[in-house]
Amino acid sequence: GGGIQKTSYAPATQAASTNAALTETSQLGSPANSGTLVFSAPPRESAAEGNATYGPIAQYLSQALGKPVVYKHSDNWLTYQTEMQKGGYDIVFDGPHFTGWRINRTQHTPLVKFPGEHLFVVVVKKDDTRVAEIKQLVGRPVCGMASPNLGTLTLLNQFDNPARQPVVLNTNGWDNIYKGLISGRCIGAVLPISNLQKYDKAGSYTRVIYHGTAMPNQAFSAGLRVSPQDQVKIKQALLSSQADSATAQLRQIYAIDQALVPATKAEYVALGGMLKDIWGYQ
């Protein structure tokens, strides 16, 4: 629908009250012992934006389960992956490669996912004659999320020699990555194809020089501290149309205008291998 064009955030009052509730809860000592479930996602945005996006989902799942679910924002990728690797998160929303890694290493179960495929593209400005193909980005600035974001891995996996790669300018938020390309800050940009279609549907401003491999989309997974009964409740809650308002901001960020769909282990289990060269995932 037309609603996905908006980039406004949740009302400040809602974000503020969610924020206060979260800050309060996260100081109650170890969630593992208190029955509180910790929900997290990669740090692709500021803490305020993270709370506005994921706070409503934590509140919605708390109601569905009848027990507290708190959203925990990480300030950086290192904190996020350290917590994830030691099983510190009970419910996680993130990319297919992380979901696959958690299935194998922390016994997570994927529950629901965004519909459609997760596919990254590398783009340049339409009138940029310097770059005809991806190999010509060596040594040039490309706007992308910090590695091991899947888009950035998709880009870097095309370059065998670590000394001859593009220079990734870490940029938070797909909007900002696109703006960085258009403003000339970067020569290339890595974006989910759904976002590129939102920003430049007609291909008036950009040219795709590389299509990544299509994968199952980003998913919610749950770990061993979430009982099988609660996993079913989370799945049902997120598949229900009642979840629409709680997931609205998250779906808007990725230009997803349909409901979530069920996810299976089989479609993710092999994808953790994409992280094999990344420190901490071996």
C-alpha positions as CSV (number, residue, x, y, z in Angstrom):
1,G,0.0,0.0,0.0
2,G,0.9,3.7,0.0
3,G,1.7,3.6,3.7
4,I,5.2,2.4,3.2
5,Q,6.5,5.7,1.8
6,K,6.3,7.4,5.2
7,T,9.4,7.6,7.2
8,S,7.9,9.1,10.4
9,Y,8.6,7.4,13.7
10,A,6.3,6.2,16.4
11,P,4.8,9.0,18.6
12,A,7.4,10.3,21.0
13,T,5.1,9.8,24.0
14,Q,4.8,6.1,23.1
15,A,8.5,5.7,22.6
16,A,9.2,7.6,25.8
17,S,6.9,5.4,27.9
18,T,8.2,2.3,26.3
19,N,11.7,3.6,26.9
20,A,11.1,4.2,30.6
21,A,9.5,0.8,31.0
22,L,12.5,-0.9,29.3
23,T,15.1,1.0,31.2
24,E,13.4,0.1,34.5
25,T,13.1,-3.6,33.6
26,S,16.6,-4.0,32.4
27,Q,17.9,-3.0,35.8
28,L,16.1,-5.8,37.6
29,G,19.1,-8.1,37.7
30,S,19.7,-11.1,35.5
31,P,16.7,-11.7,33.2
32,A,17.6,-15.4,33.0
33,N,16.6,-15.8,36.6
34,S,13.7,-13.5,36.7
35,G,11.5,-15.1,34.1
36,T,12.0,-12.0,31.9
37,L,12.7,-12.8,28.3
38,V,15.2,-10.6,26.4
39,F,14.4,-9.6,22.8
40,S,17.1,-8.0,20.6
41,A,18.0,-7.2,17.0
42,P,21.2,-6.0,15.4
43,P,22.3,-2.4,16.2
44,R,21.3,-0.9,12.8
45,E,19.9,2.3,14.4
46,S,20.2,4.5,17.5
47,A,18.9,3.4,20.9
48,A,15.9,5.7,20.5
49,E,15.0,4.4,17.0
50,G,15.6,0.8,18.2
51,N,13.2,1.4,21.1
52,A,10.6,3.0,18.8
53,T,10.9,0.1,16.4
54,Y,11.2,-2.9,18.7
55,G,9.7,-1.6,21.9
56,P,6.1,-2.1,20.7
57,I,6.9,-5.7,19.6
58,A,8.3,-6.4,23.1
59,Q,5.1,-5.0,24.7
60,Y,2.9,-7.0,22.3
61,L,4.7,-10.2,23.0
62,S,4.6,-9.5,26.8
63,Q,0.8,-9.4,26.5
64,A,0.7,-12.5,24.3
65,L,2.8,-14.5,26.8
66,G,1.6,-13.0,30.0
67,K,5.2,-12.5,31.1
68,P,7.7,-9.7,30.6
69,V,9.6,-9.4,27.3
70,V,12.1,-6.6,27.2
71,Y,13.9,-5.2,24.2
72,K,17.6,-4.8,24.8
73,H,19.5,-2.5,22.4
74,S,23.2,-3.0,21.7
75,D,25.3,0.1,21.1
76,N,27.5,-1.7,18.6
77,W,28.0,-5.0,16.7
78,L,30.7,-6.3,19.0
79,T,28.3,-6.1,22.0
80,Y,25.5,-7.6,20.0
81,Q,27.4,-10.6,18.7
82,T,29.1,-11.3,22.0
83,E,25.7,-11.4,23.7
84,M,24.2,-13.4,20.9
85,Q,27.1,-15.9,20.9
86,K,26.8,-16.6,24.6
87,G,23.0,-17.1,24.3
88,G,22.1,-13.9,26.1
89,Y,19.1,-13.2,23.8
90,D,15.9,-15.2,24.1
91,I,14.1,-13.8,21.1
92,V,16.0,-12.3,18.1
93,F,15.0,-10.6,14.9
94,D,17.8,-10.5,12.3
95,G,19.2,-11.7,9.0
96,P,19.2,-15.3,7.6
97,H,22.9,-15.9,8.2
98,F,22.6,-15.1,11.9
99,T,19.4,-17.1,12.2
100,G,21.3,-20.1,10.6
101,W,24.2,-19.6,13.0
102,R,22.0,-19.6,16.0
103,I,20.1,-22.7,14.9
104,N,23.5,-24.6,14.9
105,R,25.2,-22.9,17.9
106,T,22.6,-21.8,20.4
107,Q,19.7,-24.1,19.6
108,H,17.4,-21.3,18.4
109,T,14.3,-22.1,16.5
110,P,13.1,-19.8,13.7
111,L,9.4,-18.9,14.2
112,V,8.2,-16.3,11.7
113,K,9.8,-14.3,8.9
114,F,9.2,-11.4,6.6
115,P,7.5,-12.6,3.4
116,G,9.5,-12.8,0.1
117,E,13.2,-13.1,-0.3
118,H,16.1,-11.3,1.3
119,L,18.2,-10.1,-1.6
120,F,20.9,-7.4,-1.5
121,V,21.9,-5.3,-4.5
122,V,25.0,-3.1,-5.0
123,V,24.2,0.1,-6.8
124,V,26.0,3.2,-8.2
125,K,24.5,6.5,-9.5
126,K,23.0,6.0,-12.9
127,D,25.2,8.6,-14.6
128,D,28.5,7.4,-12.9
129,T,30.6,6.2,-15.8
130,R,33.6,5.1,-13.6
131,V,31.9,1.9,-12.5
132,A,30.5,-0.6,-14.9
133,E,30.9,-3.7,-12.7
134,I,31.4,-4.6,-9.0
135,K,35.2,-5.3,-9.3
136,Q,35.7,-1.6,-10.2
137,L,34.7,-0.6,-6.6
138,V,38.1,-1.7,-5.3
139,G,39.5,1.1,-3.0
140,R,36.3,3.2,-3.5
141,P,33.9,4.3,-0.8
142,V,30.7,2.2,-0.6
143,C,28.0,3.1,1.9
144,G,26.8,0.1,3.9
145,M,26.1,-1.3,7.4
146,A,29.1,-2.4,9.5
147,S,30.2,-6.1,8.8
148,P,28.9,-8.7,9.5
149,N,25.7,-7.2,8.1
150,L,24.5,-9.5,5.4
151,G,24.6,-6.8,2.7
152,T,28.1,-5.9,3.5
153,L,29.2,-9.6,3.5
154,T,27.4,-9.9,0.1
155,L,29.6,-7.1,-1.2
156,L,32.9,-8.2,0.3
157,N,32.5,-11.8,-0.7
158,Q,32.9,-10.7,-4.3
159,F,36.6,-9.7,-3.5
160,D,39.0,-12.6,-2.8
161,N,41.9,-10.4,-1.7
162,P,41.3,-8.5,1.6
163,A,43.8,-5.9,0.5
164,R,41.8,-5.2,-2.6
165,Q,38.3,-4.4,-1.5
166,P,35.9,-1.5,-1.5
167,V,36.2,0.9,1.5
168,V,32.9,0.4,3.4
169,L,31.8,3.6,5.0
170,N,29.7,2.3,8.0
171,T,26.3,4.0,7.7
172,N,23.3,3.4,10.0
173,G,19.9,3.1,8.3
174,W,19.0,2.2,4.7
175,D,17.6,5.7,4.1
176,N,21.0,7.2,5.0
177,I,22.9,4.6,2.9
178,Y,20.8,5.7,-0.1
179,K,21.2,9.4,0.7
180,G,25.0,8.8,1.0
181,L,25.1,7.5,-2.6
182,I,22.9,10.2,-4.0
183,S,24.8,13.0,-2.2
184,G,28.2,11.7,-3.5
185,R,29.6,10.7,-0.1
186,C,29.9,7.2,-1.6
187,I,30.4,5.8,-5.1
188,G,28.5,2.6,-4.3
189,A,25.8,1.5,-1.9
190,V,24.5,-1.9,-0.6
191,L,20.8,-2.1,-0.1
192,P,18.0,-4.7,0.3
193,I,16.2,-4.8,-3.1
194,S,12.9,-4.0,-1.3
195,N,14.4,-0.7,-0.1
196,L,15.9,0.2,-3.5
197,Q,12.4,-0.3,-5.0
198,K,11.0,2.0,-2.4
199,Y,13.6,4.8,-3.1
200,D,14.0,4.5,-6.8
201,K,11.3,2.3,-8.3
202,A,11.8,3.5,-11.8
203,G,15.6,3.3,-11.7
204,S,15.8,7.0,-12.5
205,Y,18.8,7.7,-10.2
206,T,20.6,4.4,-9.7
207,R,22.0,1.5,-11.6
208,V,22.4,-2.0,-10.1
209,I,25.9,-3.5,-10.8
210,Y,25.5,-6.6,-8.6
211,H,22.6,-8.8,-7.5
212,G,23.2,-11.0,-4.4
213,T,21.8,-14.5,-4.0
214,A,18.2,-14.7,-2.9
215,M,17.7,-16.1,0.6
216,P,14.8,-16.6,3.0
217,N,14.0,-13.3,4.6
218,Q,14.8,-11.9,8.1
219,A,13.3,-13.9,10.9
220,F,12.3,-14.0,14.5
221,S,13.9,-16.9,16.4
222,A,13.6,-18.1,20.0
223,G,16.1,-19.8,22.2
224,L,16.0,-22.6,24.8
225,R,14.7,-20.4,27.7
226,V,11.5,-19.9,25.7
227,S,9.4,-23.0,26.3
228,P,7.9,-24.9,23.4
229,Q,4.5,-23.7,24.5
230,D,5.6,-20.1,24.5
231,Q,7.3,-20.5,21.1
232,V,4.0,-21.5,19.7
233,K,2.3,-18.5,21.4
234,I,4.9,-16.1,20.0
235,K,4.5,-17.6,16.5
236,Q,0.7,-17.3,16.6
237,A,0.9,-13.8,18.0
238,L,3.3,-12.5,15.3
239,L,1.2,-14.2,12.5
240,S,-2.0,-12.7,13.8
241,S,-3.3,-9.5,12.2
242,Q,-3.3,-8.1,15.8
243,A,0.5,-7.8,15.4
244,D,0.1,-5.3,12.6
245,S,0.5,-2.1,14.7
246,A,3.3,-3.6,16.8
247,T,5.3,-4.5,13.7
248,A,4.3,-1.5,11.6
249,Q,7.6,0.5,12.1
250,L,9.8,-2.6,11.5
251,R,7.9,-3.5,8.3
252,Q,8.1,0.1,7.1
253,I,11.9,0.2,7.6
254,Y,12.2,-2.7,5.2
255,A,9.3,-1.7,2.9
256,I,7.3,-4.8,3.7
257,D,3.6,-4.2,3.4
258,Q,2.4,-7.8,3.9
259,A,2.0,-9.8,7.1
260,L,4.7,-12.1,8.5
261,V,4.8,-15.8,7.5
262,P,5.9,-19.0,9.2
263,A,9.7,-19.9,9.1
264,T,11.3,-23.3,9.2
265,K,14.7,-24.5,10.3
266,A,15.4,-26.2,7.0
267,E,15.5,-23.0,5.0
268,Y,18.0,-21.3,7.4
269,V,20.3,-24.1,8.7
270,A,23.0,-23.9,6.0
271,L,23.2,-20.1,5.9
272,G,25.3,-19.7,9.1
273,G,28.3,-20.8,7.0
274,M,28.4,-17.3,5.6
275,L,29.9,-16.2,8.9
276,K,32.8,-18.6,8.8
277,D,35.5,-16.0,8.2
278,I,34.1,-13.5,10.7
279,W,35.9,-13.3,14.1
280,G,33.9,-15.0,16.8
281,Y,31.6,-17.1,14.6
282,Q,34.0,-20.0,13.8
